[in-house]
């Protein structure tokens, strides 16, 4: 019983980590172009 609970906890932790990675990736995809645009505008 304890083994299956630990496996479930590990799967849950992996799921949460994957979700965080997905959110971070989405934020990067949205933010990076605007940041690059700001840098280009500053340098001109």
C-alpha positions as CSV (number, residue, x, y, z in Angstrom):
1,X,0.0,0.0,0.0
2,X,2.7,2.5,1.0
3,X,4.6,1.8,-2.3
4,X,1.5,2.7,-4.4
5,X,1.0,5.8,-2.4
6,X,4.6,6.9,-3.0
7,X,4.2,6.1,-6.7
8,X,1.1,8.2,-6.8
9,X,2.9,11.1,-5.0
10,X,5.8,10.9,-7.5
11,X,3.4,11.0,-10.4
12,X,1.6,14.0,-8.9
13,X,4.9,15.8,-8.3
14,X,5.9,15.1,-11.9
15,X,2.6,16.3,-13.2
16,X,2.9,19.6,-11.2
17,X,6.4,20.1,-12.4
18,X,5.3,19.5,-16.0
19,X,2.5,22.0,-15.6
20,X,4.9,24.6,-14.2
21,X,7.3,24.0,-17.1
22,X,4.4,24.4,-19.6
23,X,3.3,27.7,-18.0
24,X,6.9,29.0,-17.9
25,X,7.3,28.1,-21.6
26,X,4.1,29.9,-22.5
27,X,5.1,33.0,-20.5
28,X,8.5,33.0,-22.3
29,X,6.9,32.6,-25.7
30,X,4.6,35.6,-24.9
31,X,7.2,37.8,-23.2
32,X,10.4,37.3,-25.3
33,X,9.1,39.0,-28.5
34,X,8.0,42.1,-26.5
35,X,11.3,42.2,-24.6
36,X,13.2,42.0,-27.9
37,X,11.0,44.8,-29.3
38,X,11.8,47.0,-26.3
39,X,15.5,46.4,-26.6
40,X,15.4,47.3,-30.4
41,X,13.5,50.5,-29.6
42,X,16.0,51.5,-26.9
43,X,19.0,50.9,-29.1
44,X,17.7,53.1,-31.9
